[in-house]
Amino acid sequence: MSKKTTSFQPKKITAVAPAGKDASASNVSPQDVLPQNMPQMPKLPPEMEKKLKELKEKLDTFKDKIVEKFGDYIVGIALLPPEKPPQKGEKEGIDAVESKETRDAKESKDAKDAKDAKEEQKINVLVVVDDTTSQKMSKDELHQKFSTIISKFAEDIDKNLVPQSILLTDLWQNCYDAKYDLNRLVSLSAPIYDTGMLAAIKIAEIHKSMVIKKFEKYILSYVLAGSLTQGRATHSSDIDVWIVIDDTDVKKMSRAELKDKLRAIIIGMGAEAGEMTGIRNKLNIQVYILTDFWESLKEANPIIFTLLRDGVPFYDRGIFMPWKQLLRMGRIKPSREAIDLFMSTGEQSISRIKMRLKDMGMEDVYYAILTPSQAALMLYGIPPPTPRETPEVLEEIFVKKEKLLEPEYVKILKDNVDLRKKIEHGEKKELSGTELDEYINNAEKFLKRIRDLFKEIEQRHDEKGIVMLYDDIMTIIRDVLKEEGVERAQDEEIIKLFEEELISTGKVPAHLLRDLNEIVEAKNKYDAKKLDKSDLEKARKGSSGLIKFLIEYLQRKRGRELERAKIKIKHGQKFGEIILFDTIAFVIPDVDAKEQQIEKAKINPDGSLGTLEKSTLEELEKSIANLKVPPRVFIKEPVFENIKKIFGKDAEVLLSY
């Protein structure tokens, strides 16, 4: 299909039009063309009732004809708000004024009134067409075909019925290009027929506007995702949206606190948007802070990859679309998907080579065993070497060091590299059928052995992984227990203490105890050499949630304790802080300054502060991060003398407890 985007210019529109009553394909009623949430209006005059009834009949006829003709190709049909009439005295520059005066001179008052009346009678309708499965014609041809037929239907019903057709791919392309006028137009329309897409765009657009108005500084991307963008939606589908929040500049609270606070407000706005629009489909809102999103991306989280692949940005500050393009280009760091792709290339190449001409076959055989060799090295943890280096690295790692591969398989790869080099340099002019058969057979033998090598590498990684996972979990739990007053805990006591100090007290959810037990059980089976794949998967499945909860628990706990170590001072119109540790204090004269000045001083035995020295935000954050147990702060009288010298005699002190 042609990549050319069909031009569509939405017309100026007035105030908010009605929202859909639900997400199912539905007819419009007279009440649907009136704004939502209005006070009870008096009964309409008979003449107006008659006009609304006639309008509904025309729109129903128009809808029935289009759906009967095009069926599943029609995503939605919506009544657009009336065009915005020109305001009296509205100016768009000297040329516009002159043009208006010229028209006034040429047109009589009666002609102008007739023209205005004709414009008011126009019934603007939007028709959204699904072109994602069309393969027989270009986008321009498809758009032209639909537009012509739809316009003819409209003209036959009422000459004032003005349809505007838009392809679904053009609607999404506008979002990719950061052009959101069409989305706003849909959000202001009243649905006549809807398979679920119009309702999703409407509620997402309204929710997005609420979120950006409240948190524009923090919102990096607002993305529509899920079945709606994958072409699998039904009228009852959930509406999935993802929001990425910038937490890189957070200073006054932990990242976990920022995420919790913003997430609660944003989800509340989602419920409010549902009430405003009358759309009952569930709005699933996923909120990510940027640092978590980046970590998931580095770990090749399949959910994040699916979001980048299928998501449509309704708002983006230059984060989502560059990542989406990098994913399309295959430039995101090698993940397991990338490794599997390298591996599958070999088998695909083998099947192709049997059908190609002999002089092309050798190139495929070469890559058929080269790319899986590089994949094996990537799985081991080594960046893929150059083609010429691959045989030597393969031999060094898997033959000599790990003793996982026999030398004959390295020889097969070396022979292929040498052959390609000879063909490339013209030393070998042609390849006989017998030679080609031999190389193909060796390549198939090589691929079979590499698949077994993959399993052995994965098994070793799994065994090492469970030990590292166990050690990480034990370390984090010990840190959490220290916060609860348990200074030392042996491995065999961990589960009991975890249950007594954290589960029984309700500080940690009970299901995390099951996750911990599965990790400990997997470690015991590893020690007994009885660890299997299912044990490992169960341990891994629960570990991520356990680790994340405990880290956020530590952050919140230490954040609250750290507040006790702060002396907050108001001096003039500014607010400063002194943060007291065991032996050192940090002084921030103005916490709201764009470029914060930070100083430090030793705490003397009498409680006073020593000589102030320049410090940095990085040094302060490092001191906080390295603090194992938050300090118990005792403020002695000499500190108040220091406050007078640093902030002035009129300084006011507030201690937060």
Phi, psi and omega in degrees: 000152180293145180272357181294134183268130180292131181287136178213116181248105179296144181274162179297140185229164184262210187295178187301129176268177186290154176264161179293146179286327173204180186269002183277161175298123190214164176266155177268141177250169178305324180291336183291338181270007176254149180300149178284163171061027177271154176298161179300122183267153177294161181300136182290151175297153181305323181295318179292319176302318180296318180296317180295322178295318178295321179298316179298318180297319180295316181293322177296317179297316179299314180298315183298319180295316182293314182294321178296322183283316190247348174055235186293349178290338183273116179278319182190154174230132185220143174278123182274154176296158178297153179294150180286119180288150178296133181280145178298128181080004180291128184240140177235030181113169183299316182301319181295320179295314180298320180297320180295316179297321179296315179297320179299325180290330185269332185256135176283163179298320180297319180295319179295317179298320180295320180295316179297320179297322179295320179296321181293332182281348182297137177247102184274127182232137177256132177239120180257126186247131177276111180250013187291338182256001182285130181231349188271346181212161180288167179299318180298317179295317180296315180297318180297318180297309181297314184300318182296312183292316181296318178297322179294317176303313182298316182296322179294328182277312181197127182294342178275354179278113187245099180275145173235120184261143178219135177280144181299321180295328176290324177299314179291321182298323176300321178295318178300327181270011179063035175246111189247014181299320181296320178299316179296322179297316178297321182294339181261004185264166176248122185290136172257321177213133185209125175272002180124338184290316181297319179297319180296315180296319182298307185290324179294318181295317180291317179297318178302314181299320179295317183293315183293322179299324182276321190231035187306325182299328187260341186279121178263320181210143173233116193233131171275132185218196176080201187296334181298320182270353180261001179078020182243015187283151170236174183295343180255008183297146171294156179252110185262125174231147179239137179233129178253126184251137179279114178247014186284346183244024183281127182236328190262359177206164178286161179297325179296320179294318179301313181298315182299314184294311182293322182297316181299317181292317183295319178293322175299321176295327178297316177297321179295319178296323177297319178293320181296320186269341185076012181272123187262353176300141182294128177265102179275116184248118176253125181248123178243137166275151189302320182294321177293319180299318181293320178298316179297324179293318179294328180275004180059043178298122183301328180296316180293320179297321178295319178300312180295322183290315189254344187293151178240117184285125172267349176197134182205130178257038174087021178253305188293309186295319175300319178294320179299317180292321178297322177295317178299324181279353182073025185263357174289144188307150185306123175248183178295327176298318179295321179296316179298324178296317177301317183295316183291337179301324182297311182293322177298320181293323179299317180293326179287325188296331181288344182254354184265166175294151185302323184286348176260340186299322186296328179297319181290320179299320181302307181287335180299328179254341179289309185295320174296329176295316177294324178298319179298320178292322177296318178296326178291334179118014181248133176302144184299125179283175176292158180307319183289331181276340188304312181302318182294317180293320178301317180293316183298316185279305191268336179268306186277312187280303186269343181054045180255348186225143180278147182301332184298331182283327174294324178297321177300315180294317179299318180299321179293317178297316179296318181297315180297321179297320180294320178293320181298319183271002178080008179288333177239119188277326182211166181235123182285160179299323179296316179296318181298316178301320180295317179293322178296314179299318178295322180295318178297319177298318180297314182297320179299318180290324180294324177299319176294322178298320177304314182298320180292319179296316181297321180297317179294319178298319180298316181295318177291324183296321182291327178292314179296319179297315179299313180298318180297316181297315181298319180297315181295317181296321178298319178298319179294317180296325177299322178296335179267005176098002178266105187285321183228144179208124176283159181305319184289345179264350190302310184297316180298313179295321179301318181289316184289314188275333188241315182285308184297330181275357178079010180281336180230136180301146185296328184294339179289337175294321176298319178299317179297318180299322179293323178294316179295320179296319178296320178295319178297320179292325176297316179298327181270006181058038179238013183290129175240179186297320183294321177298317181295316181296319179297318180295316180294321184301318182273343187292321184297316178294321179296311181298314182298316181297316183292322178295315179295326176299315178298317181299314181293317181299311182290328177297317179293320180293323181294328179300330180290342182268003184258138168253119181261131186233131171258126177224113186067230178263008184250159175238130178239174180217147167238122180254118186259122171256195182295312187235358184219152178231144175248137182243127177240106184295324183218104185288342182264000181292144179296316176247097187288137174265124182237133178233161179224159179205150175287149176266118182286160180305329181276002178096351179280168180263141177282198182292133180285138176233155178293141177223186182225163177297324179298320180293321178295313180298323178294321178295321178293316182295325183276356182283110183285314179233122181302144186285152166265116191262128174245117183266119182260162186305320182302335180299324182293329175293320176298320180299318179298318181292321185280315189251352180103161185292336183270011181295140177249136187249135174231122177261127181264123177228000000 
